[in-house]
Amino acid sequence: MRASREEVAAPKYAHIERERRWLVATEALTPVGAYVAIQDRYITGTRLRLRAMTDSVTGDVALKLTKKYEAVDPRARPIVTAYLTPSEFEIFASIPAKVLAKRRYQVDDAGRDFSVDVFTGGLSGLVLAEIEWPDDAGLLALIAPLWAGREVSDEVRYQGGSLAALGIPGE
Protein backbone atom coordinates (compact mmCIF):
# COMPACT_ATOMS: atom_id res chain seq x y z
CA MET A 1 0.00 0.00 0.00
CA ARG A 2 1.32 3.41 -0.92
CA ALA A 3 0.90 6.43 1.35
CA SER A 4 -0.87 9.45 -0.07
CA ARG A 5 0.91 12.78 -0.35
CA GLU A 6 -1.39 14.15 2.39
CA GLU A 7 -0.52 11.32 4.78
CA VAL A 8 3.21 11.86 4.29
CA ALA A 9 2.79 15.59 5.03
CA ALA A 10 0.52 14.99 8.06
CA PRO A 11 0.87 11.38 9.26
CA LYS A 12 -2.51 9.71 9.82
CA TYR A 13 -2.15 8.80 13.49
CA ALA A 14 -0.06 11.77 14.61
CA HIS A 15 -1.24 14.78 16.55
CA ILE A 16 0.33 18.23 16.37
CA GLU A 17 2.51 19.15 19.33
CA ARG A 18 2.65 22.93 19.68
CA GLU A 19 5.40 24.20 21.97
CA ARG A 20 7.74 27.09 22.63
CA ARG A 21 11.11 26.85 24.38
CA TRP A 22 13.41 29.27 26.26
CA LEU A 23 16.85 29.17 27.81
CA VAL A 24 16.74 29.72 31.58
CA ALA A 25 19.59 31.00 33.72
CA THR A 26 19.86 29.19 37.04
CA GLU A 27 20.06 32.60 38.74
CA ALA A 28 16.61 33.41 37.32
CA LEU A 29 14.92 30.15 38.35
CA THR A 30 16.09 27.13 40.29
CA PRO A 31 13.23 24.62 40.42
CA VAL A 32 12.88 22.45 43.52
CA GLY A 33 10.55 19.71 44.69
CA ALA A 34 9.07 16.80 42.79
CA TYR A 35 10.36 16.08 39.30
CA VAL A 36 10.37 13.42 36.63
CA ALA A 37 13.78 11.93 35.80
CA ILE A 38 13.98 11.49 32.03
CA GLN A 39 16.47 9.46 30.04
CA ASP A 40 16.18 9.89 26.29
CA ARG A 41 17.83 7.66 23.71
CA TYR A 42 17.86 9.18 20.22
CA ILE A 43 18.16 6.13 17.99
CA THR A 44 21.02 6.52 15.51
CA GLY A 45 19.98 7.17 11.92
CA THR A 46 16.31 7.82 12.77
CA ARG A 47 13.95 10.45 14.18
CA LEU A 48 12.93 7.99 16.93
CA ARG A 49 13.31 8.72 20.63
CA LEU A 50 13.15 6.07 23.33
CA ARG A 51 12.22 7.61 26.67
CA ALA A 52 12.16 6.36 30.26
CA MET A 53 10.39 8.67 32.73
CA THR A 54 10.61 8.04 36.49
CA ASP A 55 8.49 10.00 38.98
CA SER A 56 10.71 11.20 41.87
CA VAL A 57 7.91 10.81 44.42
CA THR A 58 6.22 7.54 43.51
CA GLY A 59 8.95 5.78 41.54
CA ASP A 60 6.42 5.05 38.78
CA VAL A 61 8.05 4.55 35.39
CA ALA A 62 6.64 5.26 31.92
CA LEU A 63 8.41 3.87 28.85
CA LYS A 64 7.74 5.41 25.43
CA LEU A 65 8.84 5.31 21.82
CA THR A 66 8.21 8.61 20.02
CA LYS A 67 8.70 10.05 16.58
CA LYS A 68 8.57 13.80 15.95
CA TYR A 69 8.26 14.60 12.29
CA GLU A 70 10.02 17.48 10.61
CA ALA A 71 7.80 20.47 9.90
CA VAL A 72 8.10 23.92 8.39
CA ASP A 73 7.26 25.41 11.79
CA PRO A 74 9.42 23.80 14.53
CA ARG A 75 6.89 25.03 17.11
CA ALA A 76 4.13 22.81 15.65
CA ARG A 77 5.24 19.31 14.66
CA PRO A 78 3.36 16.06 14.10
CA ILE A 79 4.22 13.52 16.81
CA VAL A 80 3.31 9.89 17.49
CA THR A 81 3.98 7.98 20.71
CA ALA A 82 3.68 4.33 21.70
CA TYR A 83 3.83 3.21 25.33
CA LEU A 84 6.07 0.17 25.84
CA THR A 85 6.38 -2.73 28.25
CA PRO A 86 9.75 -3.16 29.98
CA SER A 87 10.67 -6.04 27.66
CA GLU A 88 9.77 -4.00 24.56
CA PHE A 89 11.80 -1.09 25.94
CA GLU A 90 14.86 -3.32 26.42
CA ILE A 91 14.72 -4.45 22.78
CA PHE A 92 14.77 -0.85 21.55
CA ALA A 93 17.40 0.12 24.15
CA SER A 94 19.82 -2.32 22.51
CA ILE A 95 19.87 -0.21 19.33
CA PRO A 96 22.75 2.33 19.06
CA ALA A 97 21.64 5.76 20.27
CA LYS A 98 22.77 9.12 21.61
CA VAL A 99 21.65 9.57 25.22
CA LEU A 100 20.71 12.56 27.32
CA ALA A 101 19.34 12.84 30.85
CA LYS A 102 17.40 15.56 32.61
CA ARG A 103 15.05 16.32 35.45
CA ARG A 104 11.71 17.83 34.45
CA TYR A 105 9.97 20.12 36.92
CA GLN A 106 6.51 21.64 36.53
CA VAL A 107 6.46 25.38 37.20
CA ASP A 108 3.25 27.38 37.39
CA ASP A 109 3.59 30.95 36.15
CA ALA A 110 0.42 33.05 36.21
CA GLY A 111 -1.74 29.95 35.70
CA ARG A 112 0.39 28.60 32.85
CA ASP A 113 2.12 25.25 33.32
CA PHE A 114 5.74 25.29 32.14
CA SER A 115 8.05 22.29 32.02
CA VAL A 116 11.54 23.19 33.15
CA ASP A 117 14.24 20.73 32.13
CA VAL A 118 17.45 20.73 34.16
CA PHE A 119 19.96 18.66 32.18
CA THR A 120 22.53 16.39 33.79
CA GLY A 121 25.62 14.54 32.59
CA GLY A 122 27.31 16.03 29.53
CA LEU A 123 24.61 18.71 29.26
CA SER A 124 24.91 19.79 32.90
CA GLY A 125 24.37 23.52 33.26
CA LEU A 126 21.73 23.71 30.53
CA VAL A 127 18.21 24.62 31.67
CA LEU A 128 15.33 24.92 29.21
CA ALA A 129 11.70 25.85 29.80
CA GLU A 130 8.92 24.89 27.45
CA ILE A 131 5.19 25.15 27.25
CA GLU A 132 2.70 23.31 25.10
CA TRP A 133 -0.45 25.00 23.84
CA PRO A 134 -3.52 23.67 22.02
CA ASP A 135 -3.65 26.23 19.20
CA ASP A 136 -1.25 28.24 17.06
CA ALA A 137 -2.72 31.67 17.83
CA GLY A 138 -2.56 31.14 21.59
CA LEU A 139 0.96 29.73 21.38
CA LEU A 140 2.24 32.73 19.43
CA ALA A 141 0.46 35.19 21.74
CA LEU A 142 2.08 33.78 24.90
CA ILE A 143 4.26 36.23 26.75
CA ALA A 144 7.42 34.64 28.12
CA PRO A 145 7.68 34.47 31.92
CA LEU A 146 9.98 37.01 33.56
CA TRP A 147 12.46 34.26 34.48
CA ALA A 148 12.77 33.02 30.89
CA GLY A 149 15.78 34.01 28.84
CA ARG A 150 16.23 33.97 25.09
CA GLU A 151 13.63 32.04 23.12
CA VAL A 152 15.10 29.08 21.22
CA SER A 153 11.90 27.56 19.79
CA ASP A 154 13.08 27.99 16.21
CA GLU A 155 16.62 26.74 16.83
CA VAL A 156 17.09 23.09 15.85
CA ARG A 157 20.29 22.95 17.91
CA TYR A 158 18.14 23.14 21.08
CA GLN A 159 15.99 20.14 20.12
CA GLY A 160 16.68 16.95 22.04
CA GLY A 161 18.25 14.97 19.20
CA SER A 162 20.67 17.79 18.41
CA LEU A 163 21.57 18.25 22.08
CA ALA A 164 22.21 14.51 22.47
CA ALA A 165 24.38 14.39 19.36
CA LEU A 166 26.24 17.72 19.59
CA GLY A 167 26.11 18.87 23.21
CA ILE A 168 25.36 22.37 24.49
CA PRO A 169 25.39 24.84 21.59
CA GLY A 170 28.11 27.48 21.64
CA GLU A 171 26.89 31.01 21.20
C-alpha positions as CSV (number, residue, x, y, z in Angstrom):
1,M,0.0,0.0,0.0
2,R,1.3,3.4,-0.9
3,A,0.9,6.4,1.3
4,S,-0.9,9.5,-0.1
5,R,0.9,12.8,-0.3
6,E,-1.4,14.1,2.4
7,E,-0.5,11.3,4.8
8,V,3.2,11.9,4.3
9,A,2.8,15.6,5.0
10,A,0.5,15.0,8.1
11,P,0.9,11.4,9.3
12,K,-2.5,9.7,9.8
13,Y,-2.1,8.8,13.5
14,A,-0.1,11.8,14.6
15,H,-1.2,14.8,16.5
16,I,0.3,18.2,16.4
17,E,2.5,19.2,19.3
18,R,2.7,22.9,19.7
19,E,5.4,24.2,22.0
20,R,7.7,27.1,22.6
21,R,11.1,26.8,24.4
22,W,13.4,29.3,26.3
23,L,16.8,29.2,27.8
24,V,16.7,29.7,31.6
25,A,19.6,31.0,33.7
26,T,19.9,29.2,37.0
27,E,20.1,32.6,38.7
28,A,16.6,33.4,37.3
29,L,14.9,30.2,38.3
30,T,16.1,27.1,40.3
31,P,13.2,24.6,40.4
32,V,12.9,22.5,43.5
33,G,10.6,19.7,44.7
34,A,9.1,16.8,42.8
35,Y,10.4,16.1,39.3
36,V,10.4,13.4,36.6
37,A,13.8,11.9,35.8
38,I,14.0,11.5,32.0
39,Q,16.5,9.5,30.0
40,D,16.2,9.9,26.3
41,R,17.8,7.7,23.7
42,Y,17.9,9.2,20.2
43,I,18.2,6.1,18.0
44,T,21.0,6.5,15.5
45,G,20.0,7.2,11.9
46,T,16.3,7.8,12.8
47,R,14.0,10.4,14.2
48,L,12.9,8.0,16.9
49,R,13.3,8.7,20.6
50,L,13.1,6.1,23.3
51,R,12.2,7.6,26.7
52,A,12.2,6.4,30.3
53,M,10.4,8.7,32.7
54,T,10.6,8.0,36.5
55,D,8.5,10.0,39.0
56,S,10.7,11.2,41.9
57,V,7.9,10.8,44.4
58,T,6.2,7.5,43.5
59,G,9.0,5.8,41.5
60,D,6.4,5.1,38.8
61,V,8.0,4.5,35.4
62,A,6.6,5.3,31.9
63,L,8.4,3.9,28.8
64,K,7.7,5.4,25.4
65,L,8.8,5.3,21.8
66,T,8.2,8.6,20.0
67,K,8.7,10.1,16.6
68,K,8.6,13.8,16.0
69,Y,8.3,14.6,12.3
70,E,10.0,17.5,10.6
71,A,7.8,20.5,9.9
72,V,8.1,23.9,8.4
73,D,7.3,25.4,11.8
74,P,9.4,23.8,14.5
75,R,6.9,25.0,17.1
76,A,4.1,22.8,15.7
77,R,5.2,19.3,14.7
78,P,3.4,16.1,14.1
79,I,4.2,13.5,16.8
80,V,3.3,9.9,17.5
81,T,4.0,8.0,20.7
82,A,3.7,4.3,21.7
83,Y,3.8,3.2,25.3
84,L,6.1,0.2,25.8
85,T,6.4,-2.7,28.3
86,P,9.7,-3.2,30.0
87,S,10.7,-6.0,27.7
88,E,9.8,-4.0,24.6
89,F,11.8,-1.1,25.9
90,E,14.9,-3.3,26.4
91,I,14.7,-4.4,22.8
92,F,14.8,-0.8,21.5
93,A,17.4,0.1,24.2
94,S,19.8,-2.3,22.5
95,I,19.9,-0.2,19.3
96,P,22.7,2.3,19.1
97,A,21.6,5.8,20.3
98,K,22.8,9.1,21.6
99,V,21.7,9.6,25.2
100,L,20.7,12.6,27.3
101,A,19.3,12.8,30.9
102,K,17.4,15.6,32.6
103,R,15.1,16.3,35.4
104,R,11.7,17.8,34.5
105,Y,10.0,20.1,36.9
106,Q,6.5,21.6,36.5
107,V,6.5,25.4,37.2
108,D,3.2,27.4,37.4
109,D,3.6,30.9,36.2
110,A,0.4,33.0,36.2
111,G,-1.7,29.9,35.7
112,R,0.4,28.6,32.9
113,D,2.1,25.2,33.3
114,F,5.7,25.3,32.1
115,S,8.0,22.3,32.0
116,V,11.5,23.2,33.2
117,D,14.2,20.7,32.1
118,V,17.5,20.7,34.2
119,F,20.0,18.7,32.2
120,T,22.5,16.4,33.8
121,G,25.6,14.5,32.6
122,G,27.3,16.0,29.5
123,L,24.6,18.7,29.3
124,S,24.9,19.8,32.9
125,G,24.4,23.5,33.3
126,L,21.7,23.7,30.5
127,V,18.2,24.6,31.7
128,L,15.3,24.9,29.2
129,A,11.7,25.8,29.8
130,E,8.9,24.9,27.5
131,I,5.2,25.2,27.3
132,E,2.7,23.3,25.1
133,W,-0.4,25.0,23.8
134,P,-3.5,23.7,22.0
135,D,-3.7,26.2,19.2
136,D,-1.3,28.2,17.1
137,A,-2.7,31.7,17.8
138,G,-2.6,31.1,21.6
139,L,1.0,29.7,21.4
140,L,2.2,32.7,19.4
141,A,0.5,35.2,21.7
142,L,2.1,33.8,24.9
143,I,4.3,36.2,26.8
144,A,7.4,34.6,28.1
145,P,7.7,34.5,31.9
146,L,10.0,37.0,33.6
147,W,12.5,34.3,34.5
148,A,12.8,33.0,30.9
149,G,15.8,34.0,28.8
150,R,16.2,34.0,25.1
151,E,13.6,32.0,23.1
152,V,15.1,29.1,21.2
153,S,11.9,27.6,19.8
154,D,13.1,28.0,16.2
155,E,16.6,26.7,16.8
156,V,17.1,23.1,15.8
157,R,20.3,23.0,17.9
158,Y,18.1,23.1,21.1
159,Q,16.0,20.1,20.1
160,G,16.7,16.9,22.0
161,G,18.2,15.0,19.2
162,S,20.7,17.8,18.4
163,L,21.6,18.2,22.1
164,A,22.2,14.5,22.5
165,A,24.4,14.4,19.4
166,L,26.2,17.7,19.6
167,G,26.1,18.9,23.2
168,I,25.4,22.4,24.5
169,P,25.4,24.8,21.6
170,G,28.1,27.5,21.6
171,E,26.9,31.0,21.2
